[in-house]
Amino acid sequence: MFSKDNKWFLLLLLSLIWGSSFILIKRGLVGLNPFQLGALRIIFACIFMLAIGYKSLSTIPKAKWKYVAITSIFGNGLPVFLFAYAQTGIKSSVSGILNSLTPLYTLLLGVLLFGLSFVRNQVFGVLLGLTGCLFLVFFGKSATGGTHYFHAFLVVIATVCYATNVNLIKRYLSEVSPLAITTGNFLTLLIPALVILFSTGFIEIATQPEVIHSTLFIIILGMVGTGIANILYYQLIQITSPLFASSVTYFIPIVAMSWGLLDGETLNFMQIIGAGIILSGVYLASKK
């Protein structure tokens, strides 16, 4: 689909798509709870992927389906709910900034579990990024003056999931087409998502105007921010490296912060410093 010459184009396109996902989650939470939002995001992504990629499922070797199932959990199953719940307590821009920790955990897990090589400045980058994370969270106050450590920690867990996923994709699914991987991922998650959706009372509120409005944002999030984005991301992993692919999160905060500012969100001075420290750490960790 794409060659190595297209890697920067893919990186920037993914940054725009995923950077816009946080404001869509924020809009979706106006009428939906985090579990309904996450379930709908998976369901709409699955419908879209089956429409365009159903035939690709036959190209997945039987021995690879277990890895498709595992990556579905780490790449989408857990993160969609973690991010949705996290944004009930932190700003969408902060969520986008914390998401940039993904390359740091990609490096750590790659070194510890997948035999990835590293150099000294990458270790320093990891430590710098984690320091920035502490700044961002510690100095982030809610409207009532409290600091939502728990909600911020949920985003950190999500980035660990993403880091695990990117290493698994590179190690075990490099020869499977990105379209097949993405379609298989969401097909695997469809039944659990339906169970979650119908067990959280969605049917009772589905016709409410604000729920319909929120659902429209989640349709966009599911089709573009999840379905199409995953195809592009898996393609990027296959033509480059896990660390380069995960560095998409270096640009995502810029897009997320821009949407946040347009939506009336603000960051205090110490949070801006924390964001800068995180991005500096990601930059160092992504260099060889």
Long-range contacts (C-beta under 8 A, 24 or more apart in sequence): 1-177, 1-178, 1-179, 1-235, 2-235, 2-236, 2-239, 3-239, 4-239, 4-240, 6-239, 7-236, 7-239, 7-240, 7-244, 10-232, 10-235, 10-236, 11-236, 11-244, 11-247, 11-248, 11-251, 12-251, 13-232, 14-229, 14-232, 14-233, 14-236, 14-248, 15-248, 15-251, 15-252, 15-254, 15-255, 16-255, 17-224, 17-225, 17-228, 17-229, 17-232, 18-99, 18-225, 18-229, 18-248, 18-249, 18-252, 18-255, 19-96, 19-251, 19-252, 19-253, 19-254, 19-255, 19-256, 19-258, 19-259, 20-225, 20-255, 20-256, 20-259, 21-221, 21-225, 21-226, 21-229, 22-83, 22-87, 22-92, 22-93, 22-95, 22-96, 22-99, 22-256, 22-259, 22-260, 23-92, 23-256, 23-259, 23-260, 23-263, 24-217, 24-218, 24-220, 24-221, 24-225, 25-83, 25-84, 25-87, 25-92, 25-95, 25-221, 26-87, 26-92, 26-263, 27-214, 27-217, 28-84, 28-214, 28-215, 28-217, 28-218, 28-221, 29-84, 29-87, 29-88, 29-214, 30-210, 30-213, 30-214, 31-205, 31-208, 31-210, 31-211, 31-212, 31-213, 31-214, 31-215, 32-202, 32-211, 32-214, 32-215, 32-218, 33-200, 34-81, 34-84, 34-85, 34-87, 34-88, 35-81, 35-84, 35-85, 35-196, 35-197, 35-200, 36-196, 36-197, 36-200, 36-202, 37-80, 37-84, 37-214, 37-218, 38-80, 38-81, 38-84, 38-193, 38-196, 39-193, 39-194, 39-196, 39-197, 39-200, 39-202, 40-193, 40-197, 40-202, 40-215, 40-218, 40-222, 41-80, 41-84, 41-218, 41-221, 41-222, 41-226, 42-76, 42-77, 42-80, 42-186, 42-189, 42-190, 42-193, 42-222, 42-226, 43-190, 43-193, 43-194, 43-197, 43-222, 44-218, 44-219, 44-221, 44-222, 44-223, 44-226, 44-227, 45-76, 45-186, 45-222, 45-223, 45-226, 45-227, 45-230, 46-186, 46-187, 46-189, 46-190, 46-193, 47-222, 48-222, 48-223, 48-227, 49-182, 49-183, 49-186, 49-187, 49-227, 50-183, 50-186, 50-187, 52-179, 52-183, 53-179, 53-180, 53-182, 53-183, 54-183, 56-177, 56-179, 56-180, 56-183, 57-180, 57-183, 57-184, 57-187, 59-176, 59-177, 59-180, 60-176, 60-180, 60-181, 60-184, 61-176, 64-172, 64-173, 64-176, 65-184, 67-168, 67-172, 67-173, 68-173, 68-176, 68-181, 68-184, 68-185, 68-188, 69-188, 70-168, 71-165, 71-168, 71-169, 71-173, 71-181, 71-185, 72-184, 72-185, 72-186, 72-188, 72-189, 73-161, 73-189, 74-161, 74-162, 74-164, 74-165, 74-168, 75-161, 75-162, 75-165, 75-169, 75-185, 75-230, 76-185, 76-186, 76-189, 76-226, 76-230, 77-189, 77-192, 78-157, 78-158, 78-161, 79-158, 79-161, 79-162, 80-226, 82-154, 82-155, 82-157, 82-158, 82-161, 83-154, 83-155, 83-158, 85-151, 85-154, 86-151, 86-152, 86-154, 86-155, 86-158, 87-151, 88-151, 89-142, 89-148, 89-150, 89-151, 89-152, 90-140, 90-148, 90-151, 90-152, 90-155, 91-140, 91-260, 91-265, 91-267, 92-256, 92-259, 92-260, 92-263, 92-265, 93-253, 93-256, 93-257, 93-259, 93-260, 93-261, 93-265, 93-267, 94-136, 94-140, 94-152, 94-267, 94-271, 95-155, 95-256, 96-252, 96-253, 96-255, 96-256, 96-257, 96-260, 97-136, 97-253, 97-256, 97-257, 97-274, 97-275, 97-278, 98-133, 98-136, 98-137, 98-152, 98-155, 98-156, 98-159, 98-278, 99-155, 99-158, 99-159, 99-249, 99-252, 99-253, 99-256, 100-129, 100-249, 100-250, 100-252, 100-253, 100-278, 100-279, 100-282, 101-129, 101-130, 101-133, 101-156, 101-159, 101-249, 101-278, 101-282, 102-159, 102-162, 102-163, 102-166, 102-246, 102-249, 103-163, 103-243, 103-246, 103-247, 103-249, 103-250, 103-282, 103-285, 103-286, 104-129, 104-130, 104-159, 104-163, 104-281, 104-282, 104-285, 105-159, 105-160, 105-162, 105-163, 106-162, 106-163, 106-166, 106-167, 106-242, 106-243, 106-246, 107-243, 107-285, 108-163, 109-160, 109-163, 109-164, 109-167, 110-163, 110-167, 110-242, 110-243, 113-167, 114-167, 114-170, 114-171, 114-242, 116-167, 116-242, 116-243, 119-287, 119-288, 121-284, 121-287, 122-284, 122-285, 122-286, 122-287, 122-288, 124-281, 124-284, 125-280, 125-281, 125-282, 125-283, 125-284, 125-285, 125-286, 125-287, 126-281, 126-285, 127-281, 128-277, 128-278, 128-280, 128-281, 128-284, 129-277, 129-278, 129-280, 129-281, 129-282, 129-285, 130-281, 131-277, 131-281, 132-274, 132-275, 132-276, 132-277, 132-278, 132-279, 132-280, 132-281, 133-274, 133-278, 134-274, 135-270, 135-271, 135-273, 135-274, 135-277, 136-271, 136-274, 136-275, 136-278, 137-274, 139-268, 139-270, 139-271, 139-274, 140-268, 140-271, 141-268, 159-249, 162-246, 163-246, 166-237, 166-242, 166-245, 166-246, 167-242, 169-234, 169-237, 169-238, 169-242, 170-237, 170-238, 170-241, 170-242, 173-234, 174-237, 174-238, 178-230, 178-231, 178-232, 178-233, 178-234, 178-235, 178-238, 179-231, 181-230, 181-234, 182-227, 182-230, 182-231, 182-234, 185-230, 186-226, 186-227, 243-285, 243-286, 244-286, 247-282, 247-286, 249-282, 250-279, 250-282, 250-283, 250-286, 253-278, 253-279
